[in-house]
């Protein structure tokens, strides 16, 4: 074992897991062919292949200039090779370049400087590279291409911020934009790295294909989320059949969270179990079990994948939001955002107000942080719906502007399009809302939030049966996500089709989570009145008015832009029957005073 100064280049293929999912054999063959084509470039610049991975490789060079020049030559060659291929078959490498002291043991190299090169690869543009500021200072005077200063980045398990410079050849981004990561959210902000271990097959060997297929489908479904990064199939399938602890596996593949599970088949039934684990602590963050009749095997596999991804995605976001803050004085936009998210999940009026301030700080620190705009728009809308703030035109306009900005900054985020759709729907922009919701579902068919927002679009135009179906699906699979109030929405949709008992059941569910939810309190009172349960309706109205003493029917309905006038009239009728004041109480008092004086 020896120490030596070296330049390290780390490479992987952008969108590799998606490509493998659509054409495994073709993708593997193309990768091998590209790797063979660039191998002479590596050798011509004095480099060597330290190791090959499933979707990339690690290179060592004796000179940082040689490493940078090789990286440029490799990417230019790849751009030329991609130019002759159809878009769906193009393959783009991302390269990370760093230099420093490495430990050489046999043919491997180790050390923090190797780890930094790996981290730099994650923030490189497809078709380009990211080089550390340290390496750039040494190589820049010998390079003939312009690089862009990417600022300082913080990386997982790297103590100090790393300055980076980036380069992408002209036209490389345009070659295959669909091969970029599913979201424009910068890799520096994706603090969570998720690994899906191969699901154990507890049945006959002939059923191995199902457990493997379910694992691959889950990797694909989770990778469509924008909040975290999902490791490729090749990173985790290397541990298939090996008796290694989750902590060891997580450290080997650098995963923040691991998902593992099993598949057992018995006759015509199949059972799938899964759990989400924080490997460093061994804490089980979530567990689920699904028992299904086999029936249409592929339909069943898709249903289980949808259920799993919806539940797990929400729990990962919740876990990240509740994680302890990093002990650092270097405040970043992501730090502010995560702290705001932790307050948002507490769902109190005070915490939502604090979250607003923190999300605004995050946007001030990084105006391009799309997800902070989306969450801030969400809080603006929810605060109005909960009755915690007055729904002024300025507030609605800001919510719309935030949603539009989120989509512009991250046009591949289903969450951003969902929030934009929601804002349009509540403003009565029916066609724009439906278009945005359909775009959200197309971007991520596994996003139950997007499905539910599509239900909101049906709801506001009066298609209540379709809305109930979508709300119920979302509530079944995504019920713990506070971004969407499925129980309250279900309560309203059932009210408008005259199913008042169901309205009360759903309102009860919403009030269990948030006892002061204004709309749930209001629809409960209206439903009780329509059922003729007058005493209970009066009591419910007392609770509503006790929480929101300035509420009146006219003011309340001002924020409802439903398409069908009969729906508004139906809701108004229930509120008035329940005893909610029709308009400002001061007007009534003035009338009484005038009558007394006459």
JOVENRA-V896595 format. One line per field, one symbol per residue. ss: DSSP state (A for helix, B for strand, O for the rest). phi: phi as a letter, one per 20 degrees, with the letter a starting at -180 (. if undefined). burial: I if it has 16 or more other C-alpha atoms within 10 Angstrom, else O. A space follows every 50 residues. Layout:
BEGIN
ss: ???
phi: ???
burial: ???
END
This chain:
BEGIN
ss: OBBBBBBBBBBBBOOAAAAAAAOAAAAAAAAAAAAAAAAAAAAAOOOBBB BBBOOBBBBBBOOAAAAAAAAAAAAAAAAAAAAOOOAAAOOOBBBBBBBB BBBBBOOBBBOAAAAAAAAAAAAOOOOBBBBBAAAAAAAAAAOOOOOBBB BBBOOOOOOOOBBBBBBBOOOAAAAOAAAOOOOOOOAAAOOOBBBBOOOB BOOOAAAAAAAAAAAAAAAAAAAOOOOOBBOOAAAAAOOOOOOOOAAAAA AAAOOOBBBBBBBBBBOOBBBBBBBBBBOOOOBBBBBBBBBBBOOOAAAA AAAAAAAAAAAAAAAAAAAAAAOOOOOOOOOOAAAAAAAAAAAAOOOOAA AAAAAAAAAAAAAAAOOOOAAAAAAAAAAAAAAAAAOOOOOOAAAAAAAA AAAAAAAAAOOOOAAAAAAAAAAAAAOOOAAAAAAAAAAAAAAOOOOAAA AAAAAAAAAAOOOAAAAAAAAAAAAAAAOOOOOOOAAAAAAAAAAAOOOA AAAAAAAAAAAAAOOOOAAAAAAAAAAAAAOOOAAAAAAAAAAAAAAOOO OOAAAAAOOOOOOOAAAAAAAAAAAAAOOOOOOOAAAAAAAAAAAAAO
phi: .cdbebddcdcbefmffffffebffffffffffffffegffgffdnebef addfcaacdccfcfffffffffffffffffffgedfgfdfccedcdcbcr ecedcleeccpgffffgfffgfdffgncbccfgfffgfegfdeddeddfe mecdcgmdfdgdfcccbcfgnffffbffefgfbefgffeefeddddfgff eedfgfegffffffffffgffffffdecddffgffdffefmeedffffff ffdmeeccdcabccdcmedccddbbdceffdmfeeabbccdcfflfgfff ffffgfffffffgffffffffefffffbeefdffgffffffffgfeldff fffffgfffffffffbfefgfffffffgfgffffffnecffeffffffgf fffffffffcfdeffffffffgffffeneffffffffffffffbfeefff fffgffffffeneffffgffffffffdbfeeffcdfffffffffffdnef ffgffffffffffcfdfgffffffffffffemegfffffffffgffecfe fbffffffeddffefffffffggfffffnfgfbgffffffffffffee
burial: OOOOIIIIIIIIIIIIIIIIIOOOOOIOOOIOOIIOOIOOIIOOIOIIII OOOIIIIIIIIIIIIIIIIIIIIIIIIIIOOIOOOOOOIIIIIIIIIIII IIIIOOOOIOOOIIIIIIIIIIIIIIIIIIIIIOIIOOIIOOOOOOIOOI OOIIIOOOOOOIIIIIIIIOOIIOIIOOIIIIIIIIIIIIIIIIIIIIII IIOOOOOOOIIIIIIIIIIIIIIIIIIIIIIIIOIIIOOOOOOOOIIOII OOOIIIIIIIIIIIIOOOOIIIIIIIIIIOOOOOOOIOOOOIOIOOOOOO IIOIIIIIIIIIIOIIIIOIIOOOOOOOOOOIIIIIIIIIIIIIIOIOIO IIIIIIOIIIIIIOOOOIIIIIIIIIIIIIIIIIIIIIOOIOOOIIOIII IIIIIIIOIIIIIIIIIIIIIIIIIIIIIIOIIIIIIIIIIOIIIIIIII IIIIIIIIIIIIIIIIIIOIIIIIIOIIIIIIIIIIIIIIIIIIIIIOOI IIIIOIIIIIIOOOOIIIIIIIIIIIIIIIOOOIOOIIOIIIIIIOIOOO IIIOOIOOIOIIIOOOIOOIIIOIIIIIIIIIOOOOOOOOOOOOOOOO
END
